């Protein structure tokens, strides 16, 4: 399994204290993505321009010529050429380069996650799978989930659910809480901003509900994309008319991923968009409650 980070003591990714495993690889390309380093399935080099002194030693030692200087972003590695030899990391005296992503053996990952068992027991917490898109890890993630359930660990997953139902179905007896994103009800607009339509996502939400899964819907509120009452009425209507789901979390936009885009040599479409706060979503929360839904601003 390819993981790009493991965060401990999380409190916004499920009940209690959580250890959150962020898996690498995603089949969506959301224009506002906060974790662009999660999109590519394989490990890659991340560059921190603020730490760089511009000596160029990284480019000099690269054996395959994968590093070039960009006037906007600095010394960026081409992930298609990079062989992850680590030569540029060794040459950099200022820690301006790092490899993002690590392959984990299941047994070692289980052992790592069980280090936090005491915190789970005392707080009613557990492990949350996030990403990227954790469901792309497929059978490996099913096996990991089964191993953790044998240890009586509470499991949650954060997913866009943009996968065929046979990929998602095996998780039904293993996952205690599903966080599923609804980004937009209009399939064409969804595809324009994420490079994928929403048909699988909506079908899977209905199927999860019919199979009795514990589901919380999350909606990232993105300026100019889905932040109007008109757009959100469609989402609330879909849930009310097609499911029995009640819990909805509206997540205000932020551009925390900006430095990561720069570190990968990529432009960020929302670089100049102002951050939102929970209070900006008050009207949308009230609108959702008109539909009889339990709507909350921010992650609980």
Secondary structure by P-SEA (a helix, b strand, c coil): ccccccccccccccccccbbbbbccccccccccccccccccbbbbbbbccccccccccccccccccbbbbccccccccccccccccccccccccccccccbbbbcaaaaaaaaacaaaaaaaccbbbbbbcccccccaaaaaaaaaaaaaabbbbbbbccccccccccccccccccccccccccccaaaaaaacccccaaaaaaaaaaaaaccbbbbbbbccccccccaaaaaaaaaaaaacccccbbbbbbbbccaaaaaaaaccccccccbbbbccccaaaaaaaaaaaccccccccc
